Amino acid sequence: MRITVRVIGIGPGGPRQITLEAIDAMADVDAFVVLDKGTAKDDLRQARRDIVDRYAPGRNVIELVDPPRDRHPADYDAEVRRWHEARAELIAAALTDSLTDGGVAAFLVWGDPALYDSTLRIVDDLARRPGLDLDVEVIPGVTSASALTAAHAITANRIGEPIHITTGRRLADTPAGADSNQMVMLDGELAFRQTADADDHIWWGAYLGTDDQVLISGRVGDVADEIAAVRAEARARIGWIMDIYLLRKPSNS
Ligand SMILES: C[S@@+](CC[C@H](N)C(=O)[O-])C[C@H]1O[C@@H](n2cnc3c(N)ncnc32)[C@H](O)[C@@H]1O
């Protein structure tokens, strides 16, 4: 069975941060695949449904419940691979049930599909399955990193400097010399409080592009506690949080 699979970046949450290319790519989709990650992220699932209702009304939306995942495994990489394989199996079955030969399926991906997102890996796993012949198309999206720098009206680097993009889990591993500008994602623990110097500058943003957007910036020594308090309060009130920050060393260090 031959299927076109479109992986469409939809931006980091703001309904106006979707590109015209993404909207065009939704026009002839037969089925959208939405993975339900659990109740805490219901708002995010709903945001994807709202996009389908707005730009491809009436189209089939296949909602799948994500297979369970061990969050603290002994072997992290092996557990992630096992989880991706389980997801691919679930999606392959849903696609063969709901599409005919020549059909078009789409995944709506938060931000851009190339940045800390597993959809393209899942699609690779799908493509390896017998009986499915996939044409894969990727539509880029606005990343949360661009939404952060735009919201603060800053550049991600000073002239000629590198930018290191990493996660909270790996922040402490940033190599010496690569820490002049660090863009940190997926950080539930605000790891910068362990790694940054008080004189480093931080630009932090949560719920970027949405009505709940919050921005804080300043010297780490001055704003770290405020970021932690605002983050904890927003997370408790809304039920989930997505935040990102840029850390910058003072220019003379
Ligand atoms: C799984 S990654 C997906 C990143 C996405 N593919 C992108 O291009 O931005 C999720 C992380 O992206 C960041 N993120 C995504 N959307 C965001 C938003 N609206 N506001 C702040 N951070 C966001 C957070 O760091 C979050 O933990």
Ligand as a Chemical Component Dictionary entry (heavy atoms), coordinates in Angstrom:
data_LIG
# 
_chem_comp.id                   LIG 
_chem_comp.type                 NON-POLYMER 
_chem_comp.pdbx_formal_charge   0 
_chem_comp.three_letter_code    LIG 
# 
loop_
_chem_comp_atom.comp_id 
_chem_comp_atom.atom_id 
_chem_comp_atom.alt_atom_id 
_chem_comp_atom.type_symbol 
_chem_comp_atom.charge 
_chem_comp_atom.model_Cartn_x 
_chem_comp_atom.model_Cartn_y 
_chem_comp_atom.model_Cartn_z 
_chem_comp_atom.pdbx_ordinal 
LIG C1  C1  C 0  9.560  17.973 22.499 1  
LIG S1  S1  S 1  10.253 19.561 22.352 2  
LIG C2  C2  C 0  9.588  20.086 20.834 3  
LIG C3  C3  C 0  10.284 21.273 20.252 4  
LIG C4  C4  C 0  9.655  21.741 18.939 5  
LIG N1  N1  N 0  9.795  20.742 17.914 6  
LIG C5  C5  C 0  10.215 23.054 18.439 7  
LIG O1  O1  O 0  10.589 23.165 17.280 8  
LIG O2  O2  O -1 10.223 24.004 19.229 9  
LIG C6  C6  C 0  9.288  20.411 23.546 10 
LIG C7  C7  C 0  10.053 21.577 24.141 11 
LIG O3  O3  O 0  9.994  22.677 23.254 12 
LIG C8  C8  C 0  9.881  23.876 23.980 13 
LIG N2  N2  N 0  8.598  24.497 23.614 14 
LIG C9  C9  C 0  7.732  24.070 22.674 15 
LIG N3  N3  N 0  6.692  24.906 22.553 16 
LIG C10 C10 C 0  6.916  25.909 23.428 17 
LIG C11 C11 C 0  6.210  27.093 23.780 18 
LIG N4  N4  N 0  5.056  27.426 23.170 19 
LIG N5  N5  N 0  6.732  27.900 24.724 20 
LIG C12 C12 C 0  7.906  27.588 25.328 21 
LIG N6  N6  N 0  8.612  26.484 25.051 22 
LIG C13 C13 C 0  8.136  25.659 24.115 23 
LIG C14 C14 C 0  9.964  23.502 25.450 24 
LIG O4  O4  O 0  11.320 23.558 25.849 25 
LIG C15 C15 C 0  9.464  22.090 25.433 26 
LIG O5  O5  O 0  9.936  21.368 26.562 27 
# 
loop_
_chem_comp_bond.comp_id 
_chem_comp_bond.atom_id_1 
_chem_comp_bond.atom_id_2 
_chem_comp_bond.value_order 
_chem_comp_bond.pdbx_ordinal 
LIG C1  S1  SING 1  
LIG S1  C2  SING 2  
LIG S1  C6  SING 3  
LIG C2  C3  SING 4  
LIG C3  C4  SING 5  
LIG C4  N1  SING 6  
LIG C4  C5  SING 7  
LIG C5  O1  DOUB 8  
LIG C5  O2  SING 9  
LIG C6  C7  SING 10 
LIG C7  O3  SING 11 
LIG C7  C15 SING 12 
LIG O3  C8  SING 13 
LIG C8  N2  SING 14 
LIG C8  C14 SING 15 
LIG N2  C9  SING 16 
LIG N2  C13 SING 17 
LIG C9  N3  DOUB 18 
LIG N3  C10 SING 19 
LIG C10 C11 SING 20 
LIG C10 C13 DOUB 21 
LIG C11 N4  SING 22 
LIG C11 N5  DOUB 23 
LIG N5  C12 SING 24 
LIG C12 N6  DOUB 25 
LIG N6  C13 SING 26 
LIG C14 O4  SING 27 
LIG C14 C15 SING 28 
LIG C15 O5  SING 29 
# 
